[in-house]
């Protein structure tokens, strides 16, 4: 079966919700067998996640309360791409705002799609080196704690269920492969 045999085509689209961050659409689609179906999905502006590597070999993490699940999560620094903003500019801005650090060296590692069944969200993964502390600039209403963890301790936190955030799990996969030398950093 080819990819074309699996494609669904939008016949009509209705926006059923529009908020400050997200929009929700309900689309009527033509299915591969000719039947019709409904696809509800979240339209997201995109985001970045950073592997911010300190000179001591540790990575920067954040502890932040996430309202939808009602708990504090341990996660890599990340943030939403503003309209018209280049993802690297977002990464630079978010690293500074959330952690107080800037980086001399940046590499784009890849892209992840965290919720392919119901959202078009795309998260760009970046590696940042040569960090220097320049001071926090948090967004109003943003409260978080910045901590440093070695990759080994972060992987133990994954194993122990202390890190469950998808973008952080994907970022740590990249970190483990790159820092072990199994994968080369893209140019």
C-alpha positions in Angstrom: 0.0 0.0 0.0 1.4 3.4 -1.0 1.3 6.6 1.1 -1.2 8.0 -1.4 -3.6 5.1 -0.5 -3.6 6.3 3.1 -4.2 10.1 2.5 -7.3 11.8 3.8 -8.5 14.9 2.0 -10.3 17.8 3.8 -13.7 18.5 2.3 -14.7 21.3 4.8 -13.4 22.8 7.9 -15.0 24.6 10.8 -13.2 26.4 13.7 -15.1 25.4 16.8 -12.8 27.2 19.3 -10.3 29.9 19.2 -8.2 30.9 22.3 -5.1 32.8 23.0 -2.8 29.8 22.4 -4.8 27.1 20.6 -7.6 26.7 18.0 -9.8 23.6 17.6 -11.1 22.6 14.2 -13.6 20.0 13.1 -13.0 18.9 9.5 -15.1 16.7 7.3 -12.7 14.5 5.3 -12.7 12.0 2.5 -11.2 8.7 3.6 -9.0 6.5 1.5 -11.9 4.1 0.8 -14.2 7.0 -0.4 -16.2 7.2 2.8 -16.4 10.4 4.8 -15.2 11.0 8.4 -14.8 13.8 10.9 -11.4 14.8 12.2 -11.2 17.1 15.2 -7.8 18.6 15.8 -5.9 21.3 17.7 -4.0 23.9 15.7 -0.8 24.9 17.6 1.7 27.6 16.7 4.7 25.3 17.3 7.3 25.2 20.0 11.0 24.6 20.8 12.8 22.5 23.4 16.4 23.0 24.4 19.2 20.7 25.5 21.1 23.4 27.4 24.5 21.9 28.2 26.5 23.6 31.0 30.3 23.5 31.0 30.1 21.2 34.1 28.5 18.5 31.8 25.0 18.9 33.3 21.8 20.0 31.5 19.4 22.7 32.6 15.9 21.5 33.6 12.9 23.2 35.0 10.3 22.3 37.6 7.0 23.9 36.6 3.4 23.4 37.6 1.3 22.3 34.6 -2.3 23.2 35.1 -4.0 20.6 32.8 -2.6 17.7 34.9 -2.5 19.6 38.2 1.1 18.8 39.1 4.7 19.9 39.0 6.7 18.5 36.1 10.5 18.2 35.6 11.2 19.2 32.0 13.7 20.6 29.7 13.4 24.4 28.9 10.9 25.0 26.1 8.5 27.5 24.8 6.0 28.5 22.2 7.0 30.0 18.8 5.5 33.5 18.4 3.8 34.3 15.1 6.5 35.2 12.5 9.3 34.2 14.8 12.1 31.9 13.6 12.4 28.8 15.8 16.1 29.5 16.7 15.1 33.0 17.8 12.4 31.4 20.0 15.0 29.0 21.5 17.3 31.9 22.3 14.5 34.0 23.8 13.0 31.1 25.9 16.3 30.0 27.2 17.0 33.5 28.5 13.5 34.1 29.8 13.1 30.8 31.6 16.7 30.0 32.8 18.6 33.2 32.7 21.2 31.8 30.4 22.4 32.6 26.9 24.4 30.3 24.6 27.3 30.9 22.3 26.6 27.8 20.1 23.3 26.5 18.8 22.5 23.4 16.7 19.1 22.3 15.4 18.8 18.6 16.1 15.4 17.6 14.8 11.7 17.9 15.0 9.1 16.0 17.1 5.4 15.8 16.7 4.0 15.1 20.2 0.3 14.6 19.6 -0.1 13.3 16.0 -3.6 12.0 16.6 -5.2 15.3 17.5 -2.8 18.2 17.0 -0.5 19.7 14.3 2.0 20.7 17.0 5.7 20.6 15.9 8.5 21.0 18.4 11.9 21.9 17.2 14.8 20.4 19.2 17.9 22.5 19.8 21.3 21.9 21.5 22.8 24.9 23.2 26.5 25.0 24.3 28.7 27.7 25.8 26.2 28.9 28.3 26.6 32.0 30.4 24.3 33.3 33.1 22.9 36.7 32.2 19.7 36.9 34.4 16.1 35.7 34.4 13.5 37.5 32.3 10.4 35.3 33.0 7.0 36.1 31.4 4.4 37.5 33.7 2.6 34.7 35.4 5.4 32.2 34.7 6.8 30.5 37.8 9.4 27.8 37.6 12.5 26.5 39.4 15.7 25.9 37.3 17.8 23.0 38.3 20.9 21.2 36.9 21.0 17.4 36.3 23.5 15.1 34.8 22.3 13.1 31.8 22.7 9.9 34.0 20.5 11.4 36.7 17.9 12.6 34.2 17.8 9.1 32.7 17.2 7.6 36.2 14.4 10.2 36.6 12.8 8.9 33.4 13.2 5.3 34.6 11.6 6.2 38.0 8.7 8.1 36.5 9.9 11.5 37.6 10.2 12.7 34.0 7.2 11.9 31.9 6.9 15.0 29.6 7.1 13.9 26.0 9.3 16.7 24.7 11.8 16.1 27.5 11.8 12.4 26.8 12.5 13.1 23.1 15.2 15.6 24.0 16.9 13.1 26.3 17.0 10.5 23.6 18.9 13.0 21.5 21.2 13.9 24.4 22.0 10.3 25.2 22.8 9.5 21.6 24.9 12.6 20.9 26.8 12.6 24.2 27.7 8.9 23.8 28.9 9.5 20.3 26.4 7.2 18.7 24.9 10.1 16.7 26.7 13.0 15.1 25.3 16.5 15.8 23.8 17.8 12.5 25.8 20.6 10.9 
